[in-house]
Amino acid sequence: MSPQKRRLIQVGPQPVSLQPVSLAPDTVPAQTLQRPPSALERRRRREPRPGELLQAVRNLDLTQDAAYRAELTEWIDNAYTERMGGVLLGLFARCHLGPPYVDHRLTVVGHILEHYRPTDIVPPPFDAARTLAQSPVYEYVEVYSDGDIIPVLADGSVS
């Protein structure tokens, strides 16, 4: 079975960047890509993630309720925005739904949650997070617009 190519639809206004960089035109809008992270953003990315955030990310896999999932996604997006760690494209994590799914991604741009089978191709820049997400050491992996990939451990600390 060949993997299907997925097209993402963006909703709402997109942030404008003075220096767009193209990682994957079919998955990440160029206007969301930014300059290297500032010293403040780098410092914020090294801080532990609060327990409420970790639980919200875990709950994404535990619910089939689309309204609750949308509420969680919005809450997660707001939590990352308030943290001021830079532009988060999304999260990548192991999936606990069971076969045939092994992992999933949440893109905060457009609030898209997508599950993947082992044979599915994960689009860039999330493909770089897939190997890390498969490790039981990490709860999930953050993917930023500047190319940073930050693995988050179960206690909220970062690797």
ZADO-1210 file (C-alpha; in nm, 4 decimals, padded with zeros to 6 digits):
<atoms>
<atom x="00.0000" y="00.0000" z="00.0000" code="MET" pos="1"/>
<atom x="00.1512" y="00.3350" z="-00.0974" code="SER" pos="2"/>
<atom x="00.1386" y="00.6248" z="00.1472" code="PRO" pos="3"/>
<atom x="-00.1124" y="00.8936" z="00.0671" code="GLN" pos="4"/>
<atom x="-00.0012" y="01.2528" z="00.0193" code="LYS" pos="5"/>
<atom x="-00.1874" y="01.4762" z="00.2640" code="ARG" pos="6"/>
<atom x="-00.2720" y="01.8405" z="00.1983" code="ARG" pos="7"/>
<atom x="-00.3200" y="02.0673" z="00.4971" code="LEU" pos="8"/>
<atom x="-00.5640" y="02.3554" z="00.5049" code="ILE" pos="9"/>
<atom x="-00.4755" y="02.6600" z="00.7125" code="GLN" pos="10"/>
<atom x="-00.7466" y="02.8570" z="00.8903" code="VAL" pos="11"/>
<atom x="-00.7259" y="03.2195" z="01.0050" code="GLY" pos="12"/>
<atom x="-00.4565" y="03.4833" z="00.9656" code="PRO" pos="13"/>
<atom x="-00.0973" y="03.3718" z="00.9433" code="GLN" pos="14"/>
<atom x="00.1944" y="03.5570" z="01.1063" code="PRO" pos="15"/>
<atom x="00.4228" y="03.7448" z="00.8698" code="VAL" pos="16"/>
<atom x="00.7978" y="03.6928" z="00.8757" code="SER" pos="17"/>
<atom x="01.0598" y="03.9295" z="00.7421" code="LEU" pos="18"/>
<atom x="01.2875" y="03.6405" z="00.6445" code="GLN" pos="19"/>
<atom x="01.0826" y="03.3441" z="00.5236" code="PRO" pos="20"/>
<atom x="01.2596" y="03.0105" z="00.4944" code="VAL" pos="21"/>
<atom x="01.0990" y="02.7216" z="00.3128" code="SER" pos="22"/>
<atom x="01.1223" y="02.3817" z="00.4839" code="LEU" pos="23"/>
<atom x="00.8303" y="02.2111" z="00.3139" code="ALA" pos="24"/>
<atom x="00.5987" y="02.4287" z="00.1057" code="PRO" pos="25"/>
<atom x="00.3213" y="02.1698" z="00.0985" code="ASP" pos="26"/>
<atom x="00.3040" y="02.1362" z="00.4790" code="THR" pos="27"/>
<atom x="00.4342" y="02.4502" z="00.6431" code="VAL" pos="28"/>
<atom x="00.3303" y="02.7934" z="00.5192" code="PRO" pos="29"/>
<atom x="00.6453" y="02.9971" z="00.4469" code="ALA" pos="30"/>
<atom x="00.5088" y="03.2939" z="00.6428" code="GLN" pos="31"/>
<atom x="00.5203" y="03.0938" z="00.9706" code="THR" pos="32"/>
<atom x="00.8929" y="03.0276" z="00.9393" code="LEU" pos="33"/>
<atom x="01.1167" y="03.2711" z="01.1267" code="GLN" pos="34"/>
<atom x="01.4624" y="03.3890" z="01.2146" code="ARG" pos="35"/>
<atom x="01.6773" y="03.1944" z="01.4620" code="PRO" pos="36"/>
<atom x="01.5376" y="03.1987" z="01.8161" code="PRO" pos="37"/>
<atom x="01.6272" y="03.4884" z="02.0454" code="SER" pos="38"/>
<atom x="01.8099" y="03.4374" z="02.3758" code="ALA" pos="39"/>
<atom x="01.4738" y="03.4678" z="02.5574" code="LEU" pos="40"/>
<atom x="01.3127" y="03.2044" z="02.3336" code="GLU" pos="41"/>
<atom x="01.6058" y="02.9664" z="02.3832" code="ARG" pos="42"/>
<atom x="01.5873" y="03.0140" z="02.7617" code="ARG" pos="43"/>
<atom x="01.2094" y="02.9556" z="02.7636" code="ARG" pos="44"/>
<atom x="01.2500" y="02.6378" z="02.5589" code="ARG" pos="45"/>
<atom x="01.4862" y="02.4946" z="02.8239" code="ARG" pos="46"/>
<atom x="01.2347" y="02.5478" z="03.1083" code="GLU" pos="47"/>
<atom x="01.0333" y="02.2461" z="03.2290" code="PRO" pos="48"/>
<atom x="00.6821" y="02.2075" z="03.0894" code="ARG" pos="49"/>
<atom x="00.4039" y="02.2301" z="03.3498" code="PRO" pos="50"/>
<atom x="00.2058" y="01.9195" z="03.4446" code="GLY" pos="51"/>
<atom x="-00.1168" y="02.0675" z="03.3036" code="GLU" pos="52"/>
<atom x="00.0441" y="02.0969" z="02.9607" code="LEU" pos="53"/>
<atom x="00.1740" y="01.7403" z="02.9710" code="LEU" pos="54"/>
<atom x="-00.1714" y="01.6126" z="03.0678" code="GLN" pos="55"/>
<atom x="-00.3420" y="01.8114" z="02.7909" code="ALA" pos="56"/>
<atom x="-00.1072" y="01.6564" z="02.5335" code="VAL" pos="57"/>
<atom x="-00.1740" y="01.3070" z="02.6759" code="ARG" pos="58"/>
<atom x="-00.5508" y="01.3674" z="02.6653" code="ASN" pos="59"/>
<atom x="-00.5400" y="01.4217" z="02.2886" code="LEU" pos="60"/>
<atom x="-00.5013" y="01.0460" z="02.2448" code="ASP" pos="61"/>
<atom x="-00.7597" y="00.9601" z="02.5070" code="LEU" pos="62"/>
<atom x="-01.0612" y="01.1330" z="02.3551" code="THR" pos="63"/>
<atom x="-01.2758" y="01.0675" z="02.0521" code="GLN" pos="64"/>
<atom x="-01.4798" y="01.3836" z="02.1191" code="ASP" pos="65"/>
<atom x="-01.3949" y="01.6326" z="01.8412" code="ALA" pos="66"/>
<atom x="-01.5116" y="01.9339" z="02.0435" code="ALA" pos="67"/>
<atom x="-01.2956" y="01.8372" z="02.3427" code="TYR" pos="68"/>
<atom x="-00.9997" y="01.7688" z="02.1123" code="ARG" pos="69"/>
<atom x="-01.0417" y="02.1167" z="01.9562" code="ALA" pos="70"/>
<atom x="-01.0574" y="02.2690" z="02.3059" code="GLU" pos="71"/>
<atom x="-00.7382" y="02.0843" z="02.4071" code="LEU" pos="72"/>
<atom x="-00.5597" y="02.1925" z="02.0903" code="THR" pos="73"/>
<atom x="-00.6523" y="02.5562" z="02.1462" code="GLU" pos="74"/>
<atom x="-00.5462" y="02.5351" z="02.5128" code="TRP" pos="75"/>
<atom x="-00.2100" y="02.3818" z="02.4138" code="ILE" pos="76"/>
<atom x="-00.1563" y="02.6502" z="02.1479" code="ASP" pos="77"/>
<atom x="-00.2327" y="02.9255" z="02.4021" code="ASN" pos="78"/>
<atom x="-00.0012" y="02.7702" z="02.6614" code="ALA" pos="79"/>
<atom x="00.2878" y="02.7694" z="02.4146" code="TYR" pos="80"/>
<atom x="00.2118" y="03.1236" z="02.2968" code="THR" pos="81"/>
<atom x="00.2082" y="03.2525" z="02.6564" code="GLU" pos="82"/>
<atom x="00.5374" y="03.0752" z="02.7279" code="ARG" pos="83"/>
<atom x="00.7046" y="03.2900" z="02.4576" code="MET" pos="84"/>
<atom x="00.9410" y="03.0185" z="02.3374" code="GLY" pos="85"/>
<atom x="00.9078" y="03.1028" z="01.9680" code="GLY" pos="86"/>
<atom x="00.6711" y="02.9887" z="01.6956" code="VAL" pos="87"/>
<atom x="00.5683" y="02.6293" z="01.7655" code="LEU" pos="88"/>
<atom x="00.4651" y="02.4461" z="01.4484" code="LEU" pos="89"/>
<atom x="00.3430" y="02.1484" z="01.6442" code="GLY" pos="90"/>
<atom x="00.4070" y="01.8398" z="01.8526" code="LEU" pos="91"/>
<atom x="00.4930" y="01.4846" z="01.7539" code="PHE" pos="92"/>
<atom x="00.4351" y="01.1874" z="01.9836" code="ALA" pos="93"/>
<atom x="00.3823" y="00.8131" z="02.0106" code="ARG" pos="94"/>
<atom x="00.0213" y="00.7203" z="01.9579" code="CYS" pos="95"/>
<atom x="-00.1597" y="00.5147" z="02.2202" code="HIS" pos="96"/>
<atom x="-00.4641" y="00.4282" z="02.0084" code="LEU" pos="97"/>
<atom x="-00.3023" y="00.1006" z="01.9075" code="GLY" pos="98"/>
<atom x="-00.2596" y="-00.0694" z="01.5698" code="PRO" pos="99"/>
<atom x="-00.2355" y="00.0365" z="01.3003" code="PRO" pos="100"/>
<atom x="-00.1241" y="00.3747" z="01.4424" code="TYR" pos="101"/>
<atom x="00.2202" y="00.4266" z="01.5955" code="VAL" pos="102"/>
<atom x="00.2543" y="00.8037" z="01.6206" code="ASP" pos="103"/>
<atom x="00.0756" y="01.1319" z="01.5602" code="HIS" pos="104"/>
<atom x="00.1345" y="01.5011" z="01.5107" code="ARG" pos="105"/>
<atom x="-00.0517" y="01.8025" z="01.6306" code="LEU" pos="106"/>
<atom x="00.0009" y="02.1185" z="01.4305" code="THR" pos="107"/>
<atom x="-00.1038" y="02.4272" z="01.6162" code="VAL" pos="108"/>
<atom x="-00.1160" y="02.6124" z="01.2842" code="VAL" pos="109"/>
<atom x="-00.4633" y="02.5062" z="01.1725" code="GLY" pos="110"/>
<atom x="-00.5189" y="02.2735" z="01.4731" code="HIS" pos="111"/>
<atom x="-00.4639" y="01.9502" z="01.2800" code="ILE" pos="112"/>
<atom x="-00.4232" y="01.6182" z="01.4582" code="LEU" pos="113"/>
<atom x="-00.3069" y="01.3409" z="01.2290" code="GLU" pos="114"/>
<atom x="-00.2248" y="00.9767" z="01.3124" code="HIS" pos="115"/>
<atom x="00.0338" y="00.7711" z="01.1230" code="TYR" pos="116"/>
<atom x="00.0855" y="00.4042" z="01.0520" code="ARG" pos="117"/>
<atom x="00.4415" y="00.2663" z="01.0397" code="PRO" pos="118"/>
<atom x="00.4426" y="00.2818" z="00.6586" code="THR" pos="119"/>
<atom x="00.3121" y="00.6386" z="00.6340" code="ASP" pos="120"/>
<atom x="00.5487" y="00.9148" z="00.5360" code="ILE" pos="121"/>
<atom x="00.5611" y="01.1993" z="00.7873" code="VAL" pos="122"/>
<atom x="00.6050" y="01.5366" z="00.6162" code="PRO" pos="123"/>
<atom x="00.8930" y="01.7702" z="00.6968" code="PRO" pos="124"/>
<atom x="00.9804" y="01.9191" z="00.9373" code="PRO" pos="125"/>
<atom x="00.7945" y="01.6660" z="01.1578" code="PHE" pos="126"/>
<atom x="00.9816" y="01.3735" z="01.0021" code="ASP" pos="127"/>
<atom x="01.2913" y="01.4688" z="01.2023" code="ALA" pos="128"/>
<atom x="01.0919" y="01.4292" z="01.5257" code="ALA" pos="129"/>
<atom x="00.9596" y="01.0808" z="01.4465" code="ARG" pos="130"/>
<atom x="01.2638" y="00.8838" z="01.5612" code="THR" pos="131"/>
<atom x="01.2793" y="01.0754" z="01.8897" code="LEU" pos="132"/>
<atom x="00.9057" y="01.0304" z="01.9497" code="ALA" pos="133"/>
<atom x="00.9404" y="00.6524" z="01.9157" code="GLN" pos="134"/>
<atom x="01.1630" y="00.6440" z="02.2234" code="SER" pos="135"/>
<atom x="00.9775" y="00.5642" z="02.5463" code="PRO" pos="136"/>
<atom x="01.2063" y="00.8184" z="02.7164" code="VAL" pos="137"/>
<atom x="01.0181" y="01.1114" z="02.5619" code="TYR" pos="138"/>
<atom x="00.6576" y="01.2147" z="02.6192" code="GLU" pos="139"/>
<atom x="00.6494" y="01.4176" z="02.2959" code="TYR" pos="140"/>
<atom x="00.8680" y="01.6292" z="02.0696" code="VAL" pos="141"/>
<atom x="00.8194" y="02.0004" z="01.9980" code="GLU" pos="142"/>
<atom x="00.8844" y="02.1254" z="01.6442" code="VAL" pos="143"/>
<atom x="00.9568" y="02.4968" z="01.6001" code="TYR" pos="144"/>
<atom x="00.9449" y="02.7182" z="01.2917" code="SER" pos="145"/>
<atom x="01.3184" y="02.7897" z="01.3121" code="ASP" pos="146"/>
<atom x="01.4000" y="02.4178" z="01.2832" code="GLY" pos="147"/>
<atom x="01.4545" y="02.3467" z="01.6536" code="ASP" pos="148"/>
<atom x="01.3303" y="02.0081" z="01.7705" code="ILE" pos="149"/>
<atom x="01.2942" y="01.9780" z="02.1490" code="ILE" pos="150"/>
<atom x="01.2208" y="01.6391" z="02.3088" code="PRO" pos="151"/>
<atom x="01.0131" y="01.6640" z="02.6282" code="VAL" pos="152"/>
<atom x="01.0453" y="01.3996" z="02.8979" code="LEU" pos="153"/>
<atom x="00.7536" y="01.2633" z="03.1036" code="ALA" pos="154"/>
<atom x="00.8426" y="01.4886" z="03.3997" code="ASP" pos="155"/>
<atom x="00.8284" y="01.7997" z="03.1782" code="GLY" pos="156"/>
<atom x="01.2025" y="01.8549" z="03.1574" code="SER" pos="157"/>
<atom x="01.3647" y="01.8821" z="02.8152" code="VAL" pos="158"/>
<atom x="01.6506" y="01.6891" z="02.6673" code="SER" pos="159"/>
</atoms>
